């Protein structure tokens, strides 16, 4: 284990805990929503979000042990999970209808009968979507995500000797903290991507509990309460999205009917 106090108290560990808590809260919030296009009795994203939470917790453990290289391999898994989640939601939205109540391509994946397309095919589908054109234009205005993906792959496949060294907690590496800073940025960039896409595809996922709670006790919900944003969502929007990408924050506010501040 790396015993350097600066390493063990690095902000990335609080960041990982914050993101894991967000996905945990989101999983609970969306559990009661149906997933149109599948025959699943529960919202499939609820379990996806819990799986992502688990990956983030695994990253925390591995990273704390000083295994930055292994952490990057798990970061690629987080990246893949985001792309899968965005692709499945977009594909369902594009293809479900009264005439096509069950979207077999996704439903068969849920049932374990068919694999999803390759990563390349999924990302091309996402990036070519007219519905996501505005957010895609901002996300891919430069090569940030291309470089991030390549960096994850390089770590996973040991494409450079220096990446193998980053899995050794028993040697001194002068750049260890700088690499940890970079890891924190990469982690934040993936989170921002996912948050942005979720608002475009399923803004109602971010809804506060007021509306549902009123219905559950037989009361008429306050007018417009279905557009109130859950406090944990607003907190992440303020402290993460606005801080990291104000351009995306403004685009999300303009594109959603949810009442973000």
C-alpha positions as CSV (number, residue, x, y, z in Angstrom):
1,X,0.0,0.0,0.0
2,X,1.2,3.5,-0.8
3,X,1.8,5.2,2.5
4,X,2.3,8.7,1.2
5,X,-0.2,10.8,3.1
6,X,-0.8,13.1,0.1
7,X,-1.8,10.0,-1.9
8,X,-4.1,8.5,0.7
9,X,-5.9,11.8,1.3
10,X,-6.2,12.6,-2.4
11,X,-9.6,14.1,-3.4
12,X,-10.2,11.3,-5.9
13,X,-11.3,9.0,-3.0
14,X,-14.0,11.4,-1.8
15,X,-15.0,11.8,-5.5
16,X,-15.4,8.1,-5.9
17,X,-17.6,7.9,-2.8
18,X,-19.7,10.8,-4.0
19,X,-20.3,9.3,-7.4
20,X,-21.1,5.9,-5.9
21,X,-23.7,7.5,-3.6
22,X,-25.3,9.3,-6.6
23,X,-25.8,6.0,-8.4
24,X,-27.1,4.4,-5.3
25,X,-29.7,7.1,-4.8
26,X,-30.6,7.1,-8.5
27,X,-31.1,3.3,-8.5
28,X,-33.6,3.7,-5.6
29,X,-35.3,6.6,-7.3
30,X,-35.9,4.9,-10.7
31,X,-36.8,1.4,-9.3
32,X,-40.5,2.0,-9.6
33,X,-40.4,3.2,-13.2
34,X,-41.1,0.7,-16.0
35,X,-38.7,0.1,-18.9
36,X,-40.8,0.4,-22.1
37,X,-39.6,-2.0,-24.7
38,X,-38.8,-4.8,-22.3
39,X,-40.8,-7.4,-20.4
40,X,-38.7,-6.8,-17.2
41,X,-40.8,-6.5,-14.1
42,X,-38.4,-3.9,-12.7
43,X,-36.6,-0.9,-14.2
44,X,-33.5,-2.4,-15.8
45,X,-31.5,0.8,-15.2
46,X,-32.0,0.5,-11.4
47,X,-29.7,-2.6,-11.4
48,X,-27.4,-1.0,-14.0
49,X,-26.8,1.9,-11.6
50,X,-26.2,-0.5,-8.7
51,X,-23.6,-2.3,-10.9
52,X,-21.9,1.0,-11.6
53,X,-21.9,1.8,-7.9
54,X,-20.1,-1.5,-7.4
55,X,-17.5,-0.7,-10.0
56,X,-16.8,2.7,-8.4
57,X,-16.4,1.0,-5.0
58,X,-14.0,-1.5,-6.5
59,X,-12.0,1.3,-8.0
60,X,-11.8,3.0,-4.6
61,X,-10.4,-0.2,-3.0
62,X,-7.9,-0.9,-5.8
63,X,-6.8,2.7,-6.0
64,X,-6.3,3.0,-2.3
65,X,-3.9,0.0,-2.5
66,X,-1.8,2.0,-5.0
67,X,-2.8,-0.1,-8.0
68,X,-3.4,2.8,-10.4
69,X,-3.0,0.6,-13.4
70,X,-5.7,-1.9,-12.3
71,X,-7.9,1.1,-11.4
72,X,-7.7,2.3,-15.0
73,X,-8.8,-1.1,-16.2
74,X,-11.9,-0.7,-13.9
75,X,-12.3,2.8,-15.2
76,X,-12.7,1.4,-18.7
77,X,-15.4,-0.9,-17.3
78,X,-17.2,2.2,-15.9
79,X,-16.8,3.9,-19.3
80,X,-18.3,0.8,-21.0
81,X,-21.2,0.7,-18.5
82,X,-22.1,4.3,-19.3
83,X,-22.0,3.6,-23.1
84,X,-24.1,0.5,-22.7
85,X,-26.6,2.4,-20.5
86,X,-26.9,5.3,-22.9
87,X,-27.1,3.0,-26.0
88,X,-29.9,0.7,-24.5
89,X,-32.0,3.7,-23.4
90,X,-31.6,5.5,-26.7
91,X,-32.3,2.3,-28.8
92,X,-35.4,1.6,-26.7
93,X,-36.6,5.2,-27.1
94,X,-36.0,5.0,-30.9
95,X,-37.8,1.7,-31.5
96,X,-40.6,1.2,-29.0
97,X,-44.1,1.9,-30.2
98,X,-47.6,0.6,-30.0
99,X,-46.8,-1.7,-32.9
100,X,-43.4,-2.7,-31.4
101,X,-44.2,-3.0,-27.7
102,X,-41.1,-5.2,-27.1
103,X,-37.8,-4.2,-28.6
104,X,-36.3,-7.6,-29.1
105,X,-32.7,-6.4,-29.5
106,X,-32.6,-5.0,-26.0
107,X,-35.1,-7.4,-24.4
108,X,-33.1,-10.4,-25.5
109,X,-30.0,-8.8,-24.0
110,X,-31.9,-8.4,-20.7
111,X,-33.0,-12.0,-20.8
112,X,-29.4,-13.2,-21.5
113,X,-30.2,-14.5,-25.0
114,X,-28.3,-12.0,-27.2
115,X,-25.2,-9.9,-26.9
116,X,-25.2,-6.1,-27.5
117,X,-23.3,-4.7,-30.5
118,X,-19.7,-3.9,-30.2
119,X,-18.5,-0.8,-28.4
120,X,-17.7,0.8,-31.7
121,X,-21.2,0.1,-33.1
122,X,-22.8,1.5,-29.9
123,X,-20.8,4.7,-29.8
124,X,-21.5,5.3,-33.5
125,X,-25.2,4.9,-32.9
126,X,-25.1,7.4,-30.0
127,X,-23.0,9.9,-31.8
128,X,-25.2,9.8,-34.9
129,X,-28.4,10.4,-33.0
130,X,-30.2,13.6,-34.0
131,X,-31.9,13.6,-30.6
132,X,-28.5,13.8,-28.9
133,X,-26.9,16.2,-31.5
134,X,-26.5,19.2,-29.2
135,X,-25.1,17.4,-26.3
136,X,-22.8,15.3,-28.6
137,X,-21.5,18.5,-30.1
138,X,-20.3,19.7,-26.7
139,X,-19.0,16.4,-25.5
140,X,-17.0,15.7,-28.6
141,X,-15.9,19.3,-29.4
142,X,-12.4,18.1,-28.9
143,X,-10.7,14.7,-28.5
144,X,-11.0,14.5,-24.7
145,X,-13.0,11.3,-24.8
146,X,-11.0,9.7,-27.5
147,X,-7.8,10.2,-25.5
148,X,-9.5,9.0,-22.3
149,X,-10.7,5.8,-23.9
150,X,-7.2,5.2,-25.4
151,X,-5.6,5.8,-22.1
152,X,-7.9,3.2,-20.4
153,X,-7.0,0.7,-23.2
154,X,-3.3,1.4,-22.9
155,X,-3.4,0.7,-19.1
156,X,-5.6,-2.4,-19.6
157,X,-3.2,-3.9,-22.2
158,X,0.1,-2.7,-20.7
159,X,0.9,-0.9,-23.9
160,X,3.6,1.1,-22.1
161,X,6.1,-0.2,-19.5
162,X,5.4,2.8,-17.3
163,X,1.8,1.7,-16.9
164,X,3.0,-1.6,-15.5
165,X,5.1,0.3,-12.9
166,X,1.9,2.1,-11.8
167,X,0.6,-1.2,-10.5
168,X,3.6,-1.6,-8.1
169,X,3.0,0.0,-4.7
170,X,6.5,-0.9,-3.4
171,X,8.6,1.4,-5.6
172,X,9.0,5.1,-5.6
173,X,7.4,6.9,-8.6
174,X,7.8,10.7,-8.7
175,X,4.8,11.1,-11.0
176,X,2.3,9.0,-8.9
177,X,0.3,12.0,-7.6
178,X,0.3,13.6,-11.1
179,X,-1.2,10.4,-12.5
180,X,-3.7,10.3,-9.7
181,X,-4.7,13.9,-10.7
182,X,-5.2,12.7,-14.2
183,X,-7.3,9.7,-13.1
184,X,-9.5,12.0,-11.1
185,X,-10.1,14.2,-14.2
186,X,-10.9,11.1,-16.4
187,X,-13.3,9.8,-13.8
188,X,-15.1,13.2,-13.7
189,X,-15.3,13.4,-17.5
190,X,-17.0,10.0,-17.6
191,X,-19.5,11.0,-14.9
192,X,-20.3,14.3,-16.7
193,X,-20.9,12.4,-19.9
194,X,-23.3,10.0,-18.2
195,X,-25.2,12.7,-16.3
196,X,-25.6,14.7,-19.4
197,X,-27.0,11.9,-21.5
198,X,-29.4,10.8,-18.7
199,X,-31.0,14.2,-18.6
200,X,-31.5,14.1,-22.4
201,X,-32.9,10.5,-22.4
202,X,-34.7,10.1,-19.1
203,X,-35.0,13.5,-17.4
204,X,-37.8,12.1,-15.2
205,X,-35.3,9.9,-13.5
206,X,-34.1,13.0,-11.7
207,X,-37.5,13.8,-10.3
208,X,-37.9,14.6,-6.6
209,X,-40.1,12.3,-4.5
210,X,-42.9,14.8,-3.9
211,X,-45.1,13.9,-6.9
212,X,-45.0,10.1,-6.3
213,X,-45.4,10.4,-2.6
214,X,-48.6,12.5,-3.1
215,X,-50.1,9.8,-5.4
216,X,-49.2,7.0,-3.0
217,X,-51.2,8.6,-0.1
218,X,-54.1,9.5,-2.4
219,X,-53.5,13.3,-2.6
220,X,-53.5,15.4,-5.8
221,X,-49.9,16.3,-6.5
222,X,-49.0,20.0,-6.4
223,X,-49.1,21.4,-9.9
224,X,-45.7,21.1,-11.6
225,X,-44.2,18.9,-8.8
226,X,-43.3,16.3,-11.4
227,X,-40.7,18.7,-12.6
228,X,-39.0,19.2,-9.3
229,X,-35.5,17.8,-9.1
230,X,-34.3,15.5,-6.3
231,X,-32.0,17.3,-3.9
232,X,-29.1,14.8,-4.5
233,X,-29.3,15.5,-8.2
234,X,-29.3,19.3,-7.8
235,X,-26.3,18.9,-5.5
236,X,-24.3,17.0,-8.1
237,X,-25.4,19.4,-10.8
238,X,-24.1,22.3,-8.7
239,X,-20.9,20.8,-7.4
240,X,-19.8,18.6,-10.3
241,X,-21.4,19.5,-13.6
242,X,-21.3,23.3,-13.2
243,X,-17.8,23.2,-11.9
244,X,-16.4,20.8,-14.6
245,X,-18.5,21.8,-17.6
246,X,-20.6,24.9,-17.4
247,X,-21.3,24.7,-21.1
248,X,-23.0,21.3,-20.6
249,X,-24.8,22.6,-17.5
250,X,-26.4,25.4,-19.5
251,X,-27.3,23.0,-22.3
252,X,-28.9,20.6,-19.9
253,X,-30.9,23.3,-18.3
254,X,-32.1,24.5,-21.7
255,X,-33.0,21.1,-23.0
256,X,-34.9,19.6,-20.0
257,X,-38.3,20.4,-18.6
258,X,-36.9,19.5,-15.1
259,X,-36.5,22.5,-12.8
260,X,-32.8,22.6,-12.4
261,X,-31.4,25.8,-10.7
